[in-house]
Amino acid sequence: MGTGKRVMVAMSGGVDSSVAAAILKEQGYDVIGATLVFRPEGNVGKISWCCGDGAVQSASAVADQLGIEHHAVDAADEFEREILKPSWEEYARGRTPSPCINCNAKMKFGLLMRHASNLGAQAMATGHYALLEKGGERGLFRGRDTSKDQSYFLFALSREQLDNVVFPLGGMEKSEVRTIASKMGLKSANRQESQDACFAIEGGGFSEALRVRFDAAARAGDVIDPRGEKLGRHKGIHLYTIGQRKGLGIAVGCRAYVSRIDADARSVVLSDDPHDIESMRLTASDPTWIDGAPPSFPLRCTAQIRYRHSPAGAVVNPDGKGGLRVEFDEPQRAIAPGQGVAFFDGDRVLGGGWID
């Protein structure tokens, strides 16, 4: 039981964080809610944000239902500096960023955790589907609901951050969470899932919204085949990612995939051979480890190269330059530079890095 321990819950206005707050209150914690506001004042144009006024209003309404404090925390400037600008810089280089991973480490478990401490909270809670203990061991583990598990997005957290976090939903199925919300009559019970991107633009996605946000020029160029023959033109390398086969903007008469993006030449390579987007290895930079120190190498583990990727057997070694070399047991499809790679020992998260 909470026995009065003060906990701040990061509330997005959605059902998961609402139920997390409700559970902790029932367990006797002194719960306060907080919502990060990423949308800048006076935002205009056709950009739609998933965390605008509606999120604050929804979270505040649930907080009122639960009888807890609620705070709206202005994070627009730091969000733009730490998450949005670096994400655009990645797209401009022909890479595919993972903003959610950085947002967790720097915003939700960084800025918001500092705010929690300032309000006298001894811990922070979120609605993430992940576990902090399994089989009597403390660490970071996959959540019970494998279809909603979010541990991949948390690999960049430090041990210090995890020591001050609570994940009330880690041992639950999403269906259970919905049922609890409905039984309690929470205003967020039927709220739709948050969109994947923090914002988008009419007629475009996250990368195009970033280009508009930073008033950057689209780096248009040629679409070519693996032999270098021109197939057509594209409107900007930021609109493509390795393995993409939809929304290519060009008809080639067969199923084709983005197999390479050359930022210097501003070219996008399309291939009709799925083997061209397979690889047995990757290199990764800026590795982080949950326990703080690197493990013993060579590291036999499973590696996950994106959220919906099935972890694959691999061996990890240092590359001698501060990064890592990852050798897979079997070829992996669509390894995209800029994405995060997370390393697991069974269900336990060991750490991760950034694919080069």
SERO-4910 file (N, C-alpha, C, O; in steps of 0.05 Angstrom, whole numbers):
BEGIN
 pado doro    nc1    nc2    nc3   cac1   cac2   cac3    cc1    cc2    cc3    oc1    oc2    oc3
  Met    A     17    -24      0      0      0      0     17     25      0     41     24      8
  Gly    A      6     47     -9     21     71    -12     27     85     14     47     99     15
  Thr    A     11     81     35     15     93     61     22    123     59     40    132     73
  Gly    A      8    137     42     12    166     40     35    176     24     39    200     22
  Lys    A     51    158     12     74    167     -4     64    183    -27     46    175    -41
  Arg    A     77    206    -32     68    224    -54     80    215    -80    104    211    -83
  Val    A     62    211   -100     70    203   -126     57    221   -147     33    227   -146
  Met    A     73    230   -166     62    245   -188     57    227   -212     75    211   -219
  Val    A     33    228   -223     26    212   -246     27    229   -271     14    250   -272
  Ala    A     42    221   -291     43    235   -317     17    228   -332     13    205   -341
  Met    A     -1    247   -334    -27    243   -345    -30    255   -373    -27    280   -376
  Ser    A    -35    239   -393    -37    248   -420    -66    255   -427    -72    266   -449
  Gly    A    -84    248   -409   -113    250   -415   -125    224   -426   -149    223   -430
  Gly    A   -108    204   -431   -117    179   -441   -124    159   -419   -121    165   -395
  Val    A   -135    136   -427   -145    117   -408   -123    104   -391   -127     99   -368
  Asp    A    -99    100   -403    -78     86   -388    -68    102   -364    -68     92   -342
  Ser    A    -61    127   -369    -51    143   -347    -73    149   -327    -67    153   -303
  Ser    A    -98    151   -336   -120    156   -318   -124    133   -299   -128    137   -275
  Val    A   -123    108   -309   -126     85   -293   -102     82   -274   -105     73   -251
  Ala    A    -78     88   -284    -54     87   -266    -58    105   -242    -52     97   -220
  Ala    A    -69    129   -246    -73    148   -224    -95    137   -205    -92    139   -181
  Ala    A   -116    125   -217   -137    114   -200   -128     91   -183   -134     89   -160
  Ile    A   -112     73   -195   -101     50   -180    -84     59   -157    -87     49   -134
  Leu    A    -66     78   -162    -48     88   -141    -64    101   -118    -57     98    -95
  Lys    A    -84    116   -125   -100    129   -104   -114    107    -87   -115    110    -62
  Glu    A   -125     87   -100   -138     65    -85   -118     51    -67   -126     40    -46
  Gln    A    -93     50    -75    -72     37    -59    -62     54    -36    -45     45    -21
  Gly    A    -73     78    -34    -65     95    -11    -44    115    -16    -34    128      3
  Tyr    A    -35    119    -40    -15    139    -47    -28    167    -46    -52    170    -52
  Asp    A    -12    186    -40    -19    214    -43    -13    222    -72     10    228    -79
  Val    A    -33    221    -89    -29    224   -118    -34    252   -128    -53    265   -120
  Ile    A    -16    262   -144    -20    287   -159    -15    281   -189      1    264   -196
  Gly    A    -30    294   -206    -27    290   -234    -13    313   -248    -15    336   -238
  Ala    A      0    308   -270     13    329   -285     12    322   -315     15    299   -322
  Thr    A      8    342   -331      8    338   -360     28    357   -373     28    381   -369
  Leu    A     46    345   -389     65    361   -404     51    374   -427     37    361   -443
  Val    A     55    400   -430     43    414   -453     65    421   -473     82    438   -468
  Phe    A     65    406   -495     86    409   -515     79    430   -536     96    440   -550
  Arg    A     53    436   -539     45    454   -560     52    483   -553     44    493   -531
  Pro    A     66    497   -570     73    525   -564     49    544   -565     30    538   -580
  Glu    A     50    565   -550     29    585   -551     27    598   -578     48    602   -592
  Gly    A      3    604   -587     -1    617   -612      6    599   -636     10    609   -658
  Asn    A      6    572   -632     11    554   -654    -10    558   -675    -34    556   -669
  Val    A     -2    562   -700    -21    566   -721    -14    547   -744      5    532   -743
  Gly    A    -30    548   -765    -25    532   -788    -41    506   -787    -60    503   -771
  Lys    A    -33    487   -804    -48    462   -806    -36    439   -790    -43    416   -794
  Ile    A    -18    446   -771     -6    425   -754    -25    418   -732    -34    436   -717
  Ser    A    -30    393   -728    -47    383   -706    -30    368   -686    -14    351   -693
  Trp    A    -34    375   -661    -18    364   -639    -34    344   -624    -58    348   -619
  Cys    A    -21    322   -615    -36    302   -599    -37    311   -570    -52    299   -554
  Cys    A    -21    331   -563    -19    338   -535    -25    368   -531    -12    382   -516
  Gly    A    -46    377   -545    -54    405   -543    -73    409   -520    -72    394   -500
  Asp    A    -91    428   -523   -109    435   -501   -127    412   -493   -134    409   -469
  Gly    A   -135    395   -512   -153    373   -506   -141    354   -486   -155    343   -469
  Ala    A   -115    349   -488   -102    331   -469   -103    342   -440   -109    327   -421
  Val    A    -97    368   -438    -98    380   -411   -125    379   -400   -129    373   -376
  Gln    A   -146    386   -416   -173    386   -406   -182    359   -398   -196    356   -378
  Ser    A   -175    338   -414   -183    311   -408   -170    301   -382   -183    289   -365
  Ala    A   -144    307   -379   -130    298   -355   -140    313   -331   -143    301   -309
  Ser    A   -146    339   -334   -157    354   -311   -184    344   -303   -190    343   -279
  Ala    A   -201    336   -322   -227    326   -316   -225    300   -300   -240    296   -281
  Val    A   -207    283   -308   -203    257   -293   -192    263   -265   -201    250   -246
  Ala    A   -174    281   -263   -163    289   -237   -185    299   -218   -185    292   -195
  Asp    A   -203    315   -229   -226    324   -213   -243    301   -204   -252    301   -181
  Gln    A   -247    281   -222   -263    258   -214   -250    243   -191   -263    234   -172
  Leu    A   -223    241   -192   -208    226   -172   -203    242   -147   -195    231   -126
  Gly    A   -208    268   -148   -203    285   -125   -173    289   -120   -164    290    -97
  Ile    A   -158    292   -142   -129    297   -138   -121    323   -152   -135    334   -169
  Glu    A    -98    334   -144    -87    358   -157    -80    351   -186    -74    329   -192
  His    A    -81    372   -202    -71    369   -230    -55    394   -238    -64    416   -233
  His    A    -32    389   -251    -15    411   -259    -10    409   -289     -5    387   -299
  Ala    A    -12    431   -304     -4    432   -332     24    444   -332     29    466   -323
  Val    A     43    429   -343     71    437   -343     80    445   -371     80    429   -389
  Asp    A     87    471   -373     96    481   -399    123    469   -407    143    474   -393
  Ala    A    123    454   -428    148    441   -437    154    447   -466    170    434   -478
  Ala    A    140    468   -477    142    473   -506    171    479   -515    180    468   -535
  Asp    A    184    497   -501    211    505   -509    231    482   -508    246    477   -527
  Glu    A    230    467   -486    249    445   -483    242    422   -502    260    409   -513
  Phe    A    217    418   -507    208    397   -526    219    404   -554    228    386   -568
  Glu    A    216    429   -562    226    437   -589    256    434   -590    267    425   -611
  Arg    A    270    442   -569    299    441   -569    310    413   -568    329    406   -582
  Glu    A    299    397   -550    310    370   -545    299    348   -562    312    327   -566
  Ile    A    275    351   -573    262    330   -587    256    337   -617    265    323   -635
  Leu    A    242    359   -621    233    365   -648    257    373   -666    259    362   -689
  Lys    A    274    391   -658    296    400   -675    315    377   -682    322    374   -705
  Pro    A    324    361   -662    341    339   -669    327    319   -687    340    306   -704
  Ser    A    301    315   -684    286    297   -702    287    307   -731    291    291   -749
  Trp    A    282    333   -734    283    344   -762    311    341   -773    315    334   -797
  Glu    A    332    345   -757    359    343   -767    365    315   -776    380    311   -795
  Glu    A    353    295   -763    356    267   -771    343    263   -798    355    251   -816
  Tyr    A    318    272   -801    304    268   -826    319    282   -849    321    271   -871
  Ala    A    330    306   -843    345    321   -864    370    306   -873    380    311   -895
  Arg    A    380    288   -856    403    272   -863    396    245   -875    413    228   -880
  Gly    A    370    241   -881    361    216   -893    359    194   -873    358    170   -881
  Arg    A    357    201   -847    354    181   -826    325    181   -815    310    199   -822
  Thr    A    318    161   -799    291    159   -787    293    160   -757    301    140   -745
  Pro    A    286    183   -745    290    185   -716    270    169   -700    249    160   -710
  Ser    A    276    166   -674    258    153   -655    252    173   -633    262    170   -611
  Pro    A    235    193   -638    231    214   -618    219    205   -592    224    217   -571
  Cys    A    203    184   -593    190    175   -568    210    165   -548    206    169   -524
  Ile    A    232    153   -557    252    143   -538    266    167   -525    270    166   -500
  Asn    A    273    187   -540    286    210   -528    266    226   -511    274    237   -491
  Cys    A    241    227   -519    221    241   -504    217    229   -476    214    243   -456
  Asn    A    218    202   -475    215    189   -449    239    196   -431    235    204   -408
  Ala    A    263    194   -442    287    198   -426    290    228   -417    298    233   -395
  Lys    A    284    246   -436    290    275   -430    266    291   -420    270    310   -405
  Met    A    242    283   -428    219    299   -421    203    285   -399    201    296   -377
  Lys    A    191    262   -404    174    250   -384    189    241   -359    179    245   -337
  Phe    A    213    229   -363    228    220   -340    252    239   -334    270    232   -319
  Gly    A    252    262   -347    272    282   -343    259    307   -331    258    311   -307
  Leu    A    249    324   -349    236    349   -340    213    344   -321    212    357   -300
  Leu    A    195    325   -327    172    321   -310    180    308   -283    168    314   -263
  Met    A    201    292   -283    210    280   -258    222    302   -240    218    301   -216
  Arg    A    235    321   -252    245    344   -236    223    360   -224    224    369   -202
  His    A    202    364   -240    178    378   -231    165    363   -207    156    375   -188
  Ala    A    164    337   -210    153    320   -188    168    324   -162    156    327   -141
  Ser    A    194    324   -164    211    328   -140    206    355   -128    205    358   -103
  Asn    A    202    376   -145    197    403   -134    170    404   -119    167    422   -102
  Leu    A    152    386   -126    126    386   -113    125    366    -90    104    360    -79
  Gly    A    148    356    -82    150    339    -59    143    310    -64    138    294    -45
  Ala    A    141    302    -90    135    274    -96    160    257    -93    182    264   -102
  Gln    A    157    233    -81    179    215    -78    183    196   -102    203    183   -105
  Ala    A    163    196   -119    164    178   -143    146    190   -165    129    207   -159
  Met    A    150    180   -189    133    187   -211    122    162   -223    135    141   -224
  Ala    A     97    163   -233     84    140   -245     75    148   -273     68    171   -279
  Thr    A     74    128   -291     63    132   -318     45    108   -325     44     88   -310
  Gly    A     32    109   -347     15     88   -356     29     69   -375     16     54   -390
  His    A     55     68   -374     70     50   -392     65     21   -385     62     13   -362
  Tyr    A     64      4   -406     62    -25   -402     90    -36   -401    101    -45   -421
  Ala    A    101    -37   -377    128    -47   -372    129    -55   -342    113    -45   -326
  Leu    A    147    -72   -335    150    -81   -307    177    -73   -296    197    -71   -311
  Leu    A    178    -68   -270    203    -61   -257    213    -83   -239    235    -81   -227
  Glu    A    198   -105   -238    207   -128   -222    195   -153   -234    172   -154   -243
  Lys    A    211   -174   -235    202   -200   -245    218   -222   -233    243   -221   -233
  Gly    A    204   -242   -222    218   -264   -209    236   -256   -186    256   -268   -181
  Gly    A    228   -234   -172    243   -225   -149    266   -207   -157    281   -197   -139
  Glu    A    271   -203   -183    293   -186   -192    283   -158   -199    261   -155   -210
  Arg    A    299   -138   -192    292   -110   -199    306   -103   -225    330   -109   -229
  Gly    A    292    -89   -242    304    -81   -268    282    -69   -285    263    -58   -275
  Leu    A    285    -71   -311    264    -63   -330    258    -87   -347    275    -99   -360
  Phe    A    232    -94   -348    223   -118   -361    199   -113   -379    186    -92   -376
  Arg    A    195   -130   -398    171   -128   -416    146   -130   -399    144   -144   -379
  Gly    A    125   -115   -408     99   -116   -394     85   -142   -400     92   -157   -419
  Arg    A     66   -148   -383     51   -174   -386     36   -175   -413     35   -196   -425
  Asp    A     24   -153   -421      9   -152   -446     29   -148   -469     38   -126   -474
  Thr    A     36   -170   -482     57   -169   -503     49   -152   -526     66   -141   -540
  Ser    A     23   -149   -531     14   -132   -554     16   -102   -548     16    -86   -566
  Lys    A     19    -95   -522     21    -67   -514     48    -60   -501     53    -37   -494
  Asp    A     65    -80   -497     91    -76   -484    106    -52   -495    109    -49   -519
  Gln    A    115    -35   -477    129    -10   -485    157     -8   -474    169     13   -474
  Ser    A    168    -31   -466    195    -30   -454    216    -21   -475    236     -9   -467
  Tyr    A    211    -27   -500    230    -18   -521    234     12   -520    257     22   -523
  Phe    A    213     27   -515    215     56   -514    229     67   -489    234     91   -487
  Leu    A    236     50   -471    247     58   -445    276     51   -442    288     55   -420
  Phe    A    289     39   -462    316     29   -459    337     50   -452    358     44   -441
  Ala    A    331     76   -458    350     97   -453    348    109   -425    362    128   -418
  Leu    A    330     98   -408    327    108   -381    351     99   -364    362     77   -369
  Ser    A    358    115   -345    380    108   -327    369     92   -303    345     92   -297
  Arg    A    387     79   -289    379     65   -264    367     84   -244    348     77   -230
  Glu    A    378    108   -242    368    128   -223    339    136   -230    322    138   -212
  Gln    A    333    139   -256    306    145   -264    287    122   -257    265    127   -246
  Leu    A    295     98   -263    278     75   -258    274     70   -228    253     59   -220
  Asp    A    293     78   -212    290     74   -183    269     92   -171    261     88   -148
  Asn    A    260    112   -187    241    131   -176    215    131   -193    201    152   -195
  Val    A    209    108   -205    186    105   -223    168     83   -213    177     63   -201
  Val    A    142     86   -219    122     65   -214    107     60   -240     98     79   -253
  Phe    A    104     35   -248     88     28   -272     64     11   -263     66    -14   -263
  Pro    A     42     23   -255     19      8   -244      6    -12   -264     -7    -31   -256
  Leu    A     10     -7   -290     -4    -24   -310     14    -46   -321      5    -61   -338
  Gly    A     38    -48   -312     57    -67   -323     48    -96   -322     54   -112   -340
  Gly    A     33   -103   -302     24   -131   -299     -5   -135   -309    -17   -155   -302
  Met    A    -15   -116   -325    -43   -118   -333    -45   -120   -364    -27   -112   -378
  Glu    A    -68   -130   -372    -75   -130   -401    -90   -104   -406   -103    -92   -389
  Lys    A    -89    -95   -431   -103    -70   -439   -133    -73   -434   -146    -54   -426
  Ser    A   -144    -97   -439   -173   -101   -436   -180    -97   -406   -202    -86   -401
  Glu    A   -163   -105   -388   -168   -101   -359   -169    -71   -353   -185    -62   -337
  Val    A   -151    -56   -365   -149    -27   -360   -175    -14   -370   -186      3   -356
  Arg    A   -184    -21   -393   -209    -10   -404   -233    -16   -385   -250      0   -381
  Thr    A   -233    -41   -375   -255    -50   -358   -255    -33   -332   -276    -24   -323
  Ile    A   -232    -29   -320   -230    -13   -296   -239     15   -301   -254     27   -285
  Ala    A   -231     27   -323   -239     54   -330   -269     56   -333   -282     76   -324
  Ser    A   -281     36   -346   -310     37   -350   -325     33   -323   -345     48   -318
  Lys    A   -316     15   -307   -329     10   -281   -328     35   -263   -346     41   -248
  Met    A   -305     50   -265   -302     73   -248   -315     98   -261   -317    119   -249
  Gly    A   -325     94   -286   -337    117   -300   -318    139   -306   -326    163   -306
  Leu    A   -293    133   -311   -273    154   -316   -280    167   -343   -287    154   -362
  Lys    A   -276    193   -344   -283    208   -368   -266    200   -392   -273    205   -415
  Ser    A   -243    188   -387   -225    179   -409   -230    151   -418   -215    141   -434
  Ala    A   -250    137   -406   -254    109   -411   -256    102   -441   -245     81   -449
  Asn    A   -269    118   -456   -273    112   -485   -256    130   -503   -261    131   -527
  Arg    A   -236    143   -491   -219    161   -508   -202    144   -526   -192    123   -519
  Gln    A   -199    153   -551   -184    138   -571   -154    137   -563   -145    154   -548
  Glu    A   -140    117   -574   -111    115   -570    -97    140   -581   -106    151   -601
  Ser    A    -75    148   -568    -60    171   -578    -48    164   -605    -41    141   -610
  Gln    A    -45    184   -623    -32    179   -648     -2    174   -643      8    183   -623
  Asp    A     11    159   -661     39    152   -658     57    177   -657     74    179   -640
  Ala    A     52    195   -675     69    219   -677     57    241   -658     33    243   -655
  Cys    A     75    257   -647     66    278   -628     52    300   -643     35    314   -631
  Phe    A     58    303   -669     41    321   -685     44    313   -714     62    300   -723
  Ala    A     24    323   -730     24    317   -759     13    342   -773      4    361   -760
  Ile    A     13    340   -799      3    362   -815    -17    351   -836    -14    329   -845
  Glu    A    -37    367   -842    -57    359   -861    -44    351   -888    -29    367   -899
  Gly    A    -49    327   -896    -38    317   -921    -10    306   -919      3    299   -939
  Gly    A      1    305   -894     28    295   -890     31    283   -862     12    282   -847
  Gly    A     55    273   -856     60    261   -831     78    277   -813     81    301   -816
  Phe    A     91    263   -795    109    276   -775    132    290   -788    139    312   -781
  Ser    A    145    277   -807    169    289   -819    162    314   -835    177    334   -833
  Glu    A    140    315   -849    132    339   -863    123    361   -844    128    384   -849
  Ala    A    110    353   -822    103    373   -802    128    386   -790    128    410   -785
  Leu    A    149    370   -786    174    382   -776    186    401   -796    196    422   -789
  Arg    A    186    393   -821    197    411   -842    183    438   -842    195    459   -844
  Val    A    156    437   -840    141    462   -840    146    477   -814    149    502   -815
  Arg    A    148    463   -792    153    476   -766    179    492   -766    180    514   -756
  Phe    A    199    481   -779    225    494   -779    231    509   -805    253    518   -811
  Asp    A    210    512   -821    212    527   -846    236    519   -863    251    535   -873
  Ala    A    240    492   -865    263    482   -879    256    475   -908    233    468   -914
  Ala    A    276    476   -925    272    468   -953    270    438   -955    285    424   -943
  Ala    A    252    429   -972    250    400   -978    274    393   -996    278    406  -1017
  Arg    A    288    372   -989    312    364  -1005    303    344  -1027    306    320  -1024
  Ala    A    291    355  -1048    281    339  -1070    304    327  -1086    327    337  -1085
  Gly    A    298    306  -1100    319    293  -1117    308    270  -1133    284    269  -1138
  Asp    A    326    253  -1142    318    231  -1160    311    206  -1145    322    200  -1123
  Val    A    292    192  -1156    286    164  -1148    300    146  -1168    296    149  -1192
  Ile    A    317    128  -1159    333    112  -1177    330     82  -1169    322     75  -1147
  Asp    A    338     65  -1188    338     36  -1182    366     29  -1172    384     46  -1173
  Pro    A    371      4  -1164    397     -4  -1153    420      0  -1172    443      1  -1164
  Arg    A    414      1  -1198    435      5  -1218    441     34  -1224    459     41  -1239
  Gly    A    425     52  -1211    429     81  -1214    412     93  -1236    415    117  -1242
  Glu    A    395     77  -1248    378     88  -1269    354    104  -1257    342     95  -1238
  Lys    A    349    127  -1269    329    144  -1258    301    134  -1263    294    126  -1286
  Leu    A    284    133  -1241    257    124  -1243    237    148  -1242    214    145  -1251
  Gly    A    246    170  -1231    229    193  -1227    241    212  -1207    265    212  -1202
  Arg    A    224    230  -1196    232    250  -1177    217    246  -1151    194    237  -1151
  His    A    229    254  -1129    215    255  -1103    215    283  -1093    230    300  -1102
  Lys    A    198    288  -1072    195    316  -1062    211    321  -1037    210    343  -1026
  Gly    A    227    302  -1028    244    306  -1005    252    280   -991    235    263   -987
  Ile    A    277    277   -984    286    252   -972    274    248   -945    273    225   -935
  His    A    264    269   -932    252    266   -906    226    250   -907    216    242   -886
  Leu    A    215    246   -930    190    232   -933    193    202   -936    174    187   -939
  Tyr    A    218    192   -933    224    164   -938    239    151   -915    253    164   -900
  Thr    A    235    125   -912    251    109   -893    257     82   -905    243     73   -923
  Ile    A    278     69   -895    286     43   -905    264     23   -902    252     21   -880
  Gly    A    258      8   -923    237    -13   -922    210     -3   -930    192    -19   -934
  Gln    A    207     23   -933    181     34   -941    172     24   -968    188     23   -986
  Arg    A    146     17   -971    136      9   -997    110     22  -1004     99     18  -1026
  Lys    A     99     38   -986     74     53   -992     81     83   -992    100     92   -979
  Gly    A     65     98  -1007     69    127  -1008     95    135  -1021    107    155  -1013
  Leu    A    104    119  -1041    129    124  -1053    128    148  -1073    149    159  -1080
  Gly    A    104    155  -1081    101    177  -1099    109    171  -1128    112    190  -1144
  Ile    A    112    146  -1134    121    138  -1161    111    109  -1166    113     92  -1148
  Ala    A    102    104  -1190     93     77  -1197    115     63  -1213    125     74  -1233
  Val    A    123     40  -1204    144     25  -1218    134     -1  -1230    150    -16  -1241
  Gly    A    108     -7  -1227     97    -30  -1240    100    -56  -1225     92    -77  -1234
  Cys    A    112    -55  -1201    115    -78  -1184    119    -69  -1155    122    -45  -1150
  Arg    A    118    -88  -1136    123    -81  -1109    152    -73  -1105    170    -88  -1111
  Ala    A    156    -49  -1095    184    -39  -1092    187    -28  -1063    168    -20  -1050
  Tyr    A    212    -28  -1055    219    -19  -1028    241      2  -1029    257      2  -1047
  Val    A    241     20  -1009    263     38  -1006    286     22   -994    285     13   -972
  Ser    A    308     19  -1009    330      3  -1000    354     20   -990    370     11   -975
  Arg    A    354     45   -999    376     63   -990    368     92   -994    353     99  -1013
  Ile    A    378    109   -977    374    138   -979    402    151   -979    416    149   -959
  Asp    A    409    165  -1000    434    179  -1002    430    209   -997    421    223  -1016
  Ala    A    435    218   -973    429    246   -966    446    265   -982    437    286   -990
  Asp    A    472    258   -987    489    276  -1002    479    280  -1031    479    302  -1041
  Ala    A    471    258  -1044    461    260  -1071    431    266  -1073    420    270  -1094
  Arg    A    418    266  -1049    389    270  -1047    374    249  -1063    353    256  -1075
  Ser    A    384    225  -1064    371    204  -1080    358    184  -1062    367    178  -1040
  Val    A    336    172  -1072    322    150  -1059    324    126  -1077    315    127  -1100
  Val    A    334    104  -1067    338     80  -1083    314     61  -1078    308     54  -1055
  Leu    A    301     53  -1100    279     33  -1098    288      7  -1110    302      6  -1130
  Ser    A    281    -15  -1096    288    -41  -1106    264    -59  -1105    247    -57  -1086
  Asp    A    261    -77  -1124    239    -96  -1124    248   -123  -1112    232   -142  -1112
  Asp    A    272   -124  -1102    283   -148  -1090    282   -145  -1059    298   -129  -1049
  Pro    A    265   -159  -1045    263   -156  -1016    290   -162  -1001    294   -153   -979
  His    A    307   -178  -1014    333   -184  -1002    351   -159   -999    369   -158   -983
  Asp    A    345   -138  -1016    360   -114  -1015    356    -97   -990    371    -79   -984
  Ile    A    334   -104   -975    330    -90   -950    335   -108   -926    326   -102   -903
  Glu    A    350   -129   -930    358   -147   -909    387   -144   -902    404   -138   -919
  Ser    A    393   -147   -876    421   -145   -868    426   -163   -844    408   -168   -828
  Met    A    451   -173   -842    459   -190   -819    471   -174   -796    477   -185   -775
  Arg    A    475   -148   -801    490   -133   -780    482   -104   -780    470    -94   -799
  Leu    A    489    -90   -758    486    -61   -756    508    -51   -737    520    -66   -722
  Thr    A    512    -25   -739    529    -11   -719    511      9   -705    492     19   -716
  Ala    A    518     14   -680    502     32   -663    520     50   -647    542     42   -639
  Ser    A    511     74   -643    527     94   -628    512    102   -602    489     95   -598
  Asp    A    527    116   -585    516    126   -559    501    105   -543    478    110   -536
  Pro    A    513     82   -538    499     62   -523    494     70   -494    510     85   -482
  Thr    A    471     61   -483    465     65   -455    457     38   -443    447     20   -457
  Trp    A    463     34   -417    458      9   -404    442     14   -379    449     32   -363
  Ile    A    421     -2   -375    404      2   -352    419      1   -326    413     16   -307
  Asp    A    439    -16   -324    454    -19   -299    477      2   -297    492      1   -277
  Gly    A    479     19   -317    499     40   -315    525     33   -329    536     49   -344
  Ala    A    535      8   -324    560      0   -336    555    -20   -359    535    -35   -358
  Pro    A    572    -21   -379    569    -41   -400    571    -69   -390    584    -74   -370
  Pro    A    557    -88   -403    559   -116   -395    585   -128   -405    601   -115   -417
  Ser    A    588   -153   -399    612   -168   -410    607   -174   -439    585   -182   -447
  Phe    A    628   -170   -455    626   -176   -483    643   -201   -490    663   -206   -476
  Pro    A    636   -216   -511    613   -212   -528    587   -217   -513    585   -235   -496
  Leu    A    566   -202   -520    540   -203   -507    521   -218   -525    514   -209   -546
  Arg    A    513   -242   -516    492   -257   -530    465   -247   -519    460   -248   -495
  Cys    A    447   -238   -537    422   -227   -529    402   -229   -552    408   -241   -572
  Thr    A    379   -216   -548    361   -211   -571    360   -181   -575    362   -166   -556
  Ala    A    359   -173   -600    359   -144   -607    334   -137   -621    325   -151   -639
  Gln    A    322   -114   -613    297   -104   -626    304    -78   -639    313    -59   -627
  Ile    A    298    -76   -666    307    -53   -681    285    -32   -686    290    -11   -698
  Arg    A    260    -38   -678    239    -19   -678    216    -30   -661    217    -53   -652
  Tyr    A    196    -14   -656    175    -21   -637    161    -48   -644    158    -65   -627
  Arg    A    152    -51   -669    137    -74   -677    155    -97   -688    145   -115   -702
  His    A    181    -95   -683    199   -116   -693    201   -138   -672    203   -133   -648
  Ser    A    201   -163   -682    204   -186   -664    234   -188   -657    250   -191   -675
  Pro    A    241   -187   -631    270   -188   -624    283   -212   -636    272   -234   -637
  Ala    A    308   -208   -645    322   -229   -660    348   -235   -645    361   -217   -634
  Gly    A    356   -260   -646    381   -269   -634    405   -254   -646    407   -251   -670
  Ala    A    423   -245   -628    446   -229   -638    469   -231   -618    466   -239   -595
  Val    A    492   -223   -628    516   -221   -611    526   -192   -614    529   -182   -636
  Val    A    531   -179   -591    539   -151   -591    567   -149   -581    575   -162   -561
  Asn    A    583   -132   -594    611   -127   -586    617    -97   -589    604    -84   -606
  Pro    A    636    -87   -574    644    -59   -578    658    -56   -605    671    -75   -614
  Asp    A    655    -32   -617    668    -28   -643    696    -14   -640    708     -8   -661
  Gly    A    704     -9   -616    730      4   -611    730     34   -614    750     47   -610
  Lys    A    706     45   -620    703     74   -623    681     85   -606    671    107   -611
  Gly    A    674     70   -585    652     79   -567    625     70   -575    606     74   -560
  Gly    A    623     56   -598    597     46   -607    597     15   -605    613      3   -591
  Leu    A    577      3   -619    573    -25   -618    570    -37   -646    561    -24   -664
  Arg    A    578    -62   -648    573    -79   -672    553   -100   -664    557   -114   -644
  Val    A    532   -103   -679    511   -123   -674    510   -142   -697    504   -134   -720
  Glu    A    515   -168   -692    513   -189   -712    489   -206   -706    488   -219   -685
  Phe    A    471   -208   -726    446   -224   -722    450   -253   -730    467   -259   -747
  Asp    A    435   -270   -719    435   -298   -726    423   -302   -754    431   -320   -769
  Glu    A    403   -286   -760    388   -288   -786    386   -260   -797    386   -240   -782
  Pro    A    383   -257   -824    380   -230   -836    355   -216   -825    334   -228   -821
  Gln    A    358   -190   -820    336   -173   -811    327   -153   -832    344   -143   -846
  Arg    A    301   -148   -834    291   -131   -854    290   -101   -844    283    -96   -821
  Ala    A    296    -83   -862    292    -55   -859    305    -44   -833    291    -32   -816
  Ile    A    331    -47   -831    346    -35   -809    350     -6   -817    365      0   -836
  Ala    A    337     13   -802    337     41   -810    355     58   -793    351     59   -768
  Pro    A    375     71   -804    392     89   -789    376    111   -775    357    122   -787
  Gly    A    382    116   -750    368    135   -734    349    123   -714    342    135   -694
  Gln    A    340     98   -719    322     84   -701    338     74   -677    363     71   -678
  Gly    A    324     67   -656    337     56   -632    338     25   -635    320     13   -646
  Val    A    359     14   -624    361    -15   -622    363    -22   -592    380    -11   -578
  Ala    A    345    -39   -582    344    -46   -554    353    -75   -551    347    -92   -567
  Phe    A    368    -80   -529    379   -107   -524    365   -119   -500    361   -106   -479
  Phe    A    358   -145   -503    343   -159   -482    357   -185   -475    369   -198   -491
  Asp    A    354   -192   -449    360   -219   -439    334   -231   -431    325   -226   -409
  Gly    A    322   -247   -448    294   -256   -443    276   -232   -444    274   -217   -464
  Asp    A    261   -227   -422    244   -204   -420    257   -180   -407    245   -158   -406
  Arg    A    282   -183   -399    296   -161   -385    310   -143   -405    324   -152   -423
  Val    A    306   -117   -402    319    -97   -419    347    -92   -408    351    -86   -385
  Leu    A    367    -95   -426    395    -90   -418    403    -62   -424    419    -49   -409
  Gly    A    393    -51   -446    402    -24   -455    396    -22   -485    379    -36   -496
  Gly    A    411     -4   -497    407      0   -526    425     21   -537    443     31   -524
  Gly    A    421     28   -562    437     48   -576    422     58   -600    399     52   -604
  Trp    A    436     74   -617    424     87   -640    436     76   -666    460     78   -669
  Ile    A    420     66   -683    429     53   -707    442     73   -726    430     93   -733
  Asp    A    466     66   -734    481     83   -754    479     71   -782    490     82   -801
***
